[in-house]
């Protein structure tokens, strides 16, 4: 079902961020190396340093032909993938930016991070439209509902705060985790929100009411990413415990564990980020061991 295909080496420091390219056969990685790297899925090899950065990169986000590069300094670089140049630099956050998402129907970019504040930007001219405080410390992750009507924020105090995307009014607080919420995704079929935390648990919140449906003891340590397959009923999780797990997205049955401890290929340090390729053929993972691993998936 899922097998190790290739390990891409070259980063000299821990890697925190992955994003697909605007092209189907390429993706980007970044972390403490002060540069964003482009890789080819066709040749399974390094392509180039896409752009140098001034500080560590905590998040990458691709929207159409734009790549948003969120940094420890608080700056967010907007890189045009067609023109191959920096188009804008977004400056508001006073500390590291941990997540970037787009709300397409509103032509907005939403960012958050270590300062506990959300900033909303225009996709048209990259101006700052709005900002509001969420908590005194870190907001780690953002999820946008499928209809783009709701924005969920995973916070350091263990609470998920859900906002209306029209006016950014707080509509719900979900208290289920004991520690910081570190991963958050709406399911592709729109029936639930799933969260992962430093408490190593997955929580499944039924929609539209956000009632707690499932608590899954998923990992030994923090859950750092949740990634739904683009077309099939599976999702993957990765953790500080150095394992990747593949789950059924309807029954939450565990199908596969990828870990050196389980005698499969795997990472030898914390796994910080994971994405599926656009066509769903590959799962890509990375972390503190400075390796980028590509896994081939067959249903």
N, C-alpha and C positions, 0 to 999 in steps of 0.2 A: 504493500500500500504506500509506504513512504520509506525511501532509501537514500542514504548519503551519496551524493553525486560528485561534489567537488568542494575543496576548501581553498578559499582565496586569501592569500597572505600579502602583507605589504604595510598595513597599519603598524605604527610603532607604539601606540598607546591605546587604552580602552576605547571602545566604540559604543556610542549611545544612540545613534540615529540611523534609520534606513528609510528610503522612499523609492518608489518606482519612478522611472523616467516618463516623459511624454511619449517615448518610443517603447514598444512592447518588449524589445529585446535588451533593455538596459535598466540599471538601477544605480542608486547613489548610497554612499555610506559616509559617516562623519563622526567625530568624537573629539578626543584630546589632541589630535594631530595638527590642528590649525589649518585644515584644508578639507574640502569636499571631494570625494573620489567617485569617478564614474567607472562602472564595471559592465562588461558585455556578458549577456546570458547565452549568446550564440557561441562565442569562443571560450567562455568561462575564464575570462582574463581581465586584467587591468586595462582600462582605456586611457584615462588621463586624470590629472588633478583638475577638477572642473573650475574651482575658484579658491584662492586662499582666504582665510578668515583671521580675525585678530584675536579671537578667544575660542575656547572649547565650544563645540556645537552640541546642543542638547536635543534638538528636534529638527526634522526635515519634513516638509509638506509640499506635495506637487499639486498644482491646480492648472489644468490645461497646459500652457507652455511656460508656466512660471514655477520656480522652485523657491520656497520660503525657507530660509536658513536661520534658525533661532539659536542665539548664543548665550553663553554664560554672562557676558557683559550686559545683557539686556537688549542689545541691538538685534534686529531681524533684517537680514539681507534679502532682497527680492532679486532673483537671478532669472533673466530671460533666456530660456533654453533654445529659442530660435536664433536670437541675435547673439547669444553666447556672451552676455555682458550683464553687469549689475544695473538693474533698472531703478532701484530705490533702496533706501535704508530706513527702516521704521524705528524711531527712537521715542520711547516713553517709559518702558519698564526700568526700574532702578536695580533689579537683580536678574538672575538667570531666567530665561524663558524656556519653559518645559514643554509647551504644546502650542500648535498652530492648527486651526481648522478654517474652512471656508463655508459660509452660508450662501449658497449659489443664488437663490432667488432674490436675496437682498443685496447681492453684490458686496458682501462684507467678509472681512477676515477677522477672526477672533483669536486672541492670544492671551496666555496666562503663564504664571510661573511662581518663582520663589518669593515675590513681593505680595502674593495673595490677592492681586488685582487682575481684573479682566480688562483688556483694551479691545475696542472694536474699530476697525479701519475700513476705509473705502477701497474696494477692488478697482475702482475706476481711476482714482488719482493718488491712492495710498495715504490719504489724509486721515488723521485721527478723528473719528466721529464721536466717540463716547468712551468713558471708562468708569468702572465702579469697583469698590472694595468687596471682597468675598469673605476672607478671614485674615487674621493678623499674620499668618505664616503661609506656607506653600499651598498652592493649588497645582496638583501634579498632572492632571489629564483632563481632556475635553472630549465629549462625545456629542454628536449632532444627531437628532432623531431622523428617521427616514423621510418624513415629510418636512423636515427642517423647522418645525414649529417649536421644538424644545431643545435646550442646551443643557447637558448634564456635566457637572464639574466634580471631579474626584479630589477630595481635600485631605490635608495632612491630619486633621482631627478625626478621620475615619468616616466622615459624613459625606454623602453625595448630595449636592445641591442642584436642583433642577429649575431652570429659568425659562420663561417665555421668550422666544427669540424676537418677537415683535417689539417689546418694550423693555426686555431684560428685567422683568419683575420676578422675584423668587416665588415659585409655586409649590415647591415640595422639598422637604429635607428627609433623606433616607439614612437612618441610623441602623446599621447592621454589622459593620466591621469594627474590630477592636483597635486597629491601627490604621495608618495612612492608606488611602485608596490610591493605588498605583497603576491600575489599568481599567478601562471602561469602554464598552462597545454596545451599540444597539444591534440586535440581531437583524440579518438581512430581510427576514420575513415580517419584521415589525411587531413581533409579539412579546418581546422582552428586552430589557437592558441587563447586561451582565457586567459585574465588577470583580476586580481582583485587588488584593491588598497585601500589606506587609504581614497580616495575620495568616497568610498562605491559603486563604479561603477564596472560593468563587461564590458570589451571591447572584441569584437570578431573580430579577424584579419584573413581575408581569405587567404588561401594558393593557389599557391606558392608565391604570390606577397606581402602578408602581408597588403593588403588594409583593412581599417576599415569598417567592415560590419554592426556591431551592437553596440549600447551603451545601456546597461541595468542598470537602477537605482535599484540595487539589494538589498542593505541593508541600514541601518541608519548610520552605522559606518564602520570601516575598514573591508574588506574581507580578512580573514586570511588563508583560504584554499579552493581549488577547487578539487573535487574528482569525476572522471568519473567512473560509474559502469563498471565492467570488461567485461560484455557481452551485456548489454541492453542499449538502447538509453536514458540514464538519467545521470545527474551529480548532485552533492550536493555542496552547498557552506555553509561556516560558518563564523561567524563574531564576532567582538567586541560587537555588539548589542545583544549578547546572543541568537541568533536564528540560526537554521539550515534551509536551503531551498532546496527543491528538484525541479529540472528543467528538461524539455525535451531538450535533447542535439541536436535536429534538429531544432525545432521551437522556442526554448528558452522560452516556456510557463512555468509559475510557477505552479507546481502541489500542493505543500504542504509546510506549514511553521510549524516548530517545535519550540515552544517558550512558556515559562511560561505566557507571555503576551497574547498569543493566546489560553490560557487555555489547553495546551497540556503539557505533561512532558517536561522538558528541563533543561538547565544549568542556574544557577543563577549568572554567571559571564561571562566574555569574553571567547569565544570558540576559542582556539588557533590552533587546529589540528583535522583532520578528515581523516579516510581511510575506504575503503571497505575491507571486508575479501576477501581472495583469491577466494572463490567460489561465491562471490557476495550476499551471504545470509544475511550478517550483515553490517551495517554501524556503525563505532566506532568513538566516538567524545570525546574530552577532552579539558580542559582549566584551567582558573585561579581558578575555584571553587574546584579543586583537585579531581573532580569526573571523572571517565571513564564511559561513557554511551554506551550501546550496543543496537542498533535498529534493529529490524527484518524487512527485506524487501521482499515483494511479489509483482511481476509485475501485 
